[in-house]
Amino acid sequence: MGITVRYREKRNRWVVTETHNGERHQRTFAGTKEGEKQANEYAASRNAAVNDARFNGEVMGRQPRRTFLEGVERWIDEYDVTSQVKAIRPVVAYMGPDVMLGIEAVDKARHMARDLRKQGRSQSTINNHVQVVKRVLNLAYREWEWISQPLGDKLKKPNPKNERHVYLTEGDLRRLLQAIPDSRGDDKKVIALAAVTGLRQGELLSLEPSNVHGGRIVLRPDQTKNGKVRVVPVPADAQSWLHDLPFASKKHTIRVTFEAARAAIKRDDLRFHDLRHSYASLLAQAGESMTRVRDLLGHSSLLVTSRYSHIFDAGLDDIGARLPQLSAAFCDQTATKH
């Protein structure tokens, strides 16, 4: 690629030639002093335009550079971000309107995590904020082709040390649901489904009839936190609850209903999200593998699912009991020695 200025004596013309992506473009000017001046000015302007395009990433078919804010706006436009609004707002305020998508956004996110840590915020909160930046960077690379590297992978989310380990037993769940009057119909269904599907509150409220296929809930990429399709089986006795989709419940009505129910069973320590943790616990107790639990919960990796590892460890002794008992094979050898 280049721009040249030459005088063609036979034609008595000044010629500016520009070569780009294998194509050549020419523009001619009069063979006079004034024509020479115009040709050089034109060549200089084209050089400046090409350099500016290179800086903005437009040369060789690349997209112009985008800001992090542009990425957030497109994410919100194309996906259901209901469950992440609480984290998106402070992240956008911290990142500002001028941070570019790329390593600049990665560095800014790392500074954000350090600042939040200095403020004494929990690791879970810090991870939620970092996840917003990771999500935008991942979309910019994998779907929008706005950046050429998977920079989202550079942002790490350490496991929280302050994890909640509150799990409801089947009996606890039954008492919680019995404390909810039938007049709170849709709220009651949402709370019950959270316990038997592990869906997040935002995912449950986004459900439509088209999400139900043969006794399973199939979440679209725009409905999940990690942007991937997720298939979750629904127990037979709960499938009738899906006939009324979409649910009329709102976040504030669910909160009122849930808080009244937990007070009725004297469990003010419970949170709605504990229903999701309880689902994971029930799966582990039912003998499901950690990889299966990861897929059903929609975790991005086993590292996230490992918060439940102590539940899976509880079954290790049972595995030993199911293995062959071979000690009898040593009896004769022991007797022979004596």
N, C-alpha and C positions, 0 to 999 in steps of 0.2 A: 504494500500500500504506500502511495506517495503522490506528491504533487510537484510537477515540473513546469517551468516557463521557458519556452524556446521561440526563436525567431525563424520563421520559414521564408527564406529569401525568395524562392521561386513564386511563392504566393503573396509575398510582401505582407505577411500577417504575423502577429504575436499569438502563440498557441499555449493555452494552459491545459495540461493533461493531468487528470486525476484517476488513479487506479485503486480499486477497492473491491475485495472479494472476487478477484478474477475479471472484473468488469472495468472498462475504460470509458471515461467521459472527457470530452474536450469542449473548450470554449475559445473562440478566436476574437482577437482585437485588431484594430488597424495597425499597419506597420509603421506608425509614426511614433515620435517621442511621447505624445499623449497616450497613444495606444499601449506603449510599453509600460507607462505608469499605471494605466488601468489594469493591465494584465497582472502586474506585480501586486497591486492592491487586492485584486480578486483572489490571487493565490494565497496571499497572507490571510485574508478573511476565511478562506476554505481551510487552511491549516489550523486556524484558531478554532473553527467549528469542529474539526475532527478531534483535536486535543480535548475539547470540552466534552465531546461525545465519549471519548475514551475514559475520561475521568468519571463520567456518570454511568459507565457500564453499557453503553449502547453499541460500541464497536463489535464487530464479528457476531452480530445477532443477539448479544446479551441484553437483558432487561435493564432499564434505568434503576439506580439505587433507590430503595424505599426506606421510609422511616419505620421505626417500631410502631408508632401510633397508627400508620397506615395498615400495618399488619393486624393490629388489634381490631381496627374498624372492619376489616374484611372478615376476620374470624367471627366477630359478633354478627355480621351480616349473613354469613353462610352456615353458622352452627348455633345450636341451642346452648347458651352459656349460663343458663339460670343458676346452676349450682356453683358457679365460680365468680359471680358478680361481686361478691363481698371481697374477693382478693383482687379482681381486675381493677377496681377503682383506685385503691392506694398504689398499685403498681404503675398504672398510667400516670398518676400524679408524680411519682418518684422519677420515672424514666423521662418524662417531659416530651415535648413535641418534636424535638430536633435530633434525638438519638437515632442513628441509622441502623437498619437491620444488618447484622454482621457481627464481627468481633467486638465492635463498640457496644452493642447491646449485651453481649456476654459479660464484658468487663463491668458495665453498669449494674447488671444483675448481681454480680459478685459483691460489688460495693453495697448494694441494697441489702443483701443477706448479712453482711458484716454490721451494717448500721442497725438492722433489726435485732441482731444478737446483742449489740451494745445496749439497746433499749430494754433488754430483758425479755424479748418476745420468745414464745415457745418454739421449739424446732418444728413442730407441726405447722404453725403459722408461717414460719420462714419458708418451709417447703411449699406451702400453698402459693406463696408469692412467687417463688422461683419457678414453680410449675407453669405459671401464666407466661413467663418469658420463654420457657422451653417449648410450650405448645405453639406459640407464634413462630418461633424459629423452625420447629419441625414442619409446620404447614408451609412456611416460606420455602423450605428446601424440597419437601416431598410432593407437594401438590401444586404450589403456585410457581415454582422454579424462579423465585426471586433471588435466591442465593445459591451458590454452587457447592457448598459444603454443609454437612449435617452438624451445624454448630450447637444445636440443642443438646447434643451428647456431651458437650463440654461442661454443662451445668449439672452438678451433683446435688442429691438430696439425702443427707445423712439420716439414718433411722432416728426418730425422736426418742429421747431418753425418758420423756414424760408421757409415754403412751398410756392411754386408758385401757384397762383390761376388765371391762364390765360386760359380762355375758349373762343373758337371761336363759333360764332353763325352759323346757317345754311348759312346765307348770307355771312359771313366772309369766310367760307369754299369754297363756290362757287366762290368767287372772287379770292381766293388763287389758286384754280385749273385752273380758266380761265387765270391766269397770266402765266401758264406753257404751253409752246408750245407743240403741238402734237409730234414734233420731239423727245421730251424727253419721249417717250411712256412709257417704263417700270417704269421710275422714277415717272411719273405722276400717274401710277396705284398704286404703292407702297404708295405714299403719300395719295391718295384717300382712299385706303383700310385701312390705319392707322386710318383715321377719322371715317370710318363706321364699323370697327371691333374692334378697340382698341388694335390691336396687336402691340407688340413692333417691332422696326425696325429689330432686329435680328431674330425674329420669322417670319416676312414677308419674309426676304431673305432666310430663310431655307425651305420655302414652296415647296412642290413637288406635282405633280398630285395626288399622293396617299393620300394627306391630304384633298382632296375635296370629300365630300359625300353628295349627295342630297341637294345641296345649302348651305351646312355648311362646315366650316373649322374645321377639327379634328386634333388638335396638339398632337403629341406623347410626352411621358414624357421626352424624350431626347431633345425636342425642346422648352420646357417651362422653365421659371426661377425657379419655385417651384418643378419641376420634376413630375408634375401630368398631366394627360390627360385633355385637355380643348376643349370644343365644342363651336364654335362661329357661329351664323347665319350670312349669307351674304345677303344684300338687293338684290332683284331680278335684278335691273338694273346694279348691280356691278358684278354679277356672270360671265358675259362674260369675265371680266378681268382675271379670273382664268384659262382661256383656254391656256394661254401662259406660264404657270409654267414649270420650275422655272424661276423667273425673272432674266434678264441679269444685272440688276442694281447692283452697288457696293456702299458701304457706302460713298465713296468720291463723286461719281456722284450724289447720292441723296442729299448730303450736298450742292453741287454747285447748283442743281436745286431748292432746297427748299429756299436757301438764296436769289437766284435771284427773286423767286416768292414773298417772303415776302417783299423784297425791292420794288418791283413793286407796291404792295398795301400799302406801307409805314407802315409796321408793323415789323420793325427790332427787336422788342422785342420777337418775336415768336421763339420757338424752336420746333424741330420735335416732341419731347415727349409731347408737348402741345396738339397734335392731339389726343393722348390717353386720356388726361384729358378732352378734349372736348367731346369725345365719352361718357365718364362717365356722363358728364353734360347733354348731349342730352338724355341719357337713363333715368336719374332722371326726366327730364322735361317731358318725355313720360310716366311717372308714374310707372317705374320699381322699385321694392323694392331694398333695400340696399343689401340684400343677393343675389339677382339676379345679381346686378352689380358686387358684389364680385366674383361670379362664372365666369362671362363673362370676367372680367379683369384678372382672375387667381390670385387674392390676396390670401395670406396664411390665413388671418383672417379678420373679420369685423373691427378690429382695424385699419388695413391698409386702408380699404375702408372709414373709418370714416372721412378721410380728405375731403370728399365730403358731409359731413353731413349737411352743411349749405344749399346745393342745395336741399336736401330732405326736410329740414325744410320749404323751400319756399312754399310747398304745404299744410302745416298744416292748414292754414286758409281755404283753399278750402274744406278740409275734414269737418271742422266745418259747412260750408255752406251746405254740403250734408246731414247732420244729421237731424233727425226729429225736427220740431219746435213745442215745447210743451207748450209754454208760455200761449197759449189760454186757457189751462186747469185751469189756476189760476184766470181767469177773474171773474167767478161766486163767487169764495171764497172771492175775494177782495170786490165785491159788497155786499156780505152778511155781512161782517164786518162793513161796513158803514151803 
